[in-house]
């Protein structure tokens, strides 16, 4: 993926939705590659103000996740984007959400989440840097 005409890499905010008691991570399918799984993520917008707000917004739009950002995890720069990862403790899931018709969501354990994210190195690295890896 290129920079799409940008002179600086895109700022991407990623949520790692966690059900702490169950030790599970919520993953969603990619819109561009429906057979591939990703973490909820998307571009930071000026209206978000803070990076954490963008991660929380993306989790709600892409997965119907409601919860609280509890921890900054890591920033991973790539040539096309700079990824900022945040843990999000899930309080609830909406049954109807913005991208419901475009994505599937699934709770998986840490090992399974790593397997599903391996196709996109920065996502796997972000999850491996989370508190779930310990």
N, C-alpha and C positions, 0 to 999 in steps of 0.2 A: 504494500500500500504506500502510495506516495504522499506528498504533502498537499496535494490538490490545490496547487497555486499559492499556498501559504509560504511566507518567508520564515516563519517559526513553527516548530512542531505544535500540533493540537494539544490542548490540555484536556485529558480524559480522567474522569473521576469514577472510581470503581467501588461498589459496595460488596462486602463479603457478608451476606445475610446468614446469621448463625442462630440456631436453636440450642442454646447453651446446655440445658438439662439433657437433651438427647444427643448432644455432640454432633449435630448435623449441619450441613451447609445447603443453602438453596441455590440451585443452578437453573439457568434458563436456556432455551435454544436460541441460537443466533438467527436473526432475520435473514441475513445474506446466505447463510449456510444452515438450513433447518435441521440437518442431521448432526450438527456440532453444538456443543454446550459451551456457555460462557457465564461469567458473573455479570450481574447488572452493571452497566457502565455507559457513559456517554460524555459528550462534551460539556465543559463548564460554560455557563452563560452568565453575562454580567448581572442578570437579575438574581442569580443564586447567591451573590456576594461572596460567601465562603465556599471552599472546595467541598467541605463536609455536606453542605446543603445540596450540592449537585449530586453527590453520591446517594444521598437519601432520596432525592427526587427521581433519579434514574431507577432506584430499587422499586419505588412506587409505580412508575410508569411501565417498567418492563416486567415486573413480577408481582405487583399488587402487594408489596411488602410494606408494613408499617412497623416502625420501631425506632430505636435510638442509636445514633452513631456513638460508640463507646471507646474507640481506639483508632488512632492513626497507625497504619502498618508500615508502609514503605512508599517511596517514589521511585519509579523505574523509567528512565529516559530511553526512548528509541529514536531512530531518525525521523519518524513521522509523527510521533506523539510522546507526551510525557504523562505517564500513568500514575495517579495518586490513589492508593488503596486505603479503605477504612472498614473496620469491623462494624457491623450493624446488628445489634441484638434485637431479634424479631419479637414484636409484641403480638402481631396478628397478620393475617393474610386476607386481603379483599377477595371476594369470590368473583367480582367483576372489576376489571382494571383496564387502563388505556390500551395496552398491547395484547390483551387476552386472545384476540383472534389471530395474532401473528406469532405467538410464542407458546411453548410449553414450559412448565416449571416442575421441578422435582427436588425433594429433600434427599440428600445422599450423605454417606459418611465421608470423612476426610479423604481416605484412600481412594474411594470411588470418584470424588470430586477432582482429585489430582489427575486421575486417569482421563477423565472427561475433558480436562482443560489442557492436557499436554500438547495438543495441536497448536495452541497459542501460548508460546513460551512465557510471555510477560504475565499472563493470567495465572499460570501454574506457579510462577515465581512469587507472585503476590500472595497467593494462598499459602505457599510454603513458608512465607515470612510471618504469617499470622499466629495468633496465640494457639490455634488448633494444632499447629505443628509440634507443640511441646508436649 
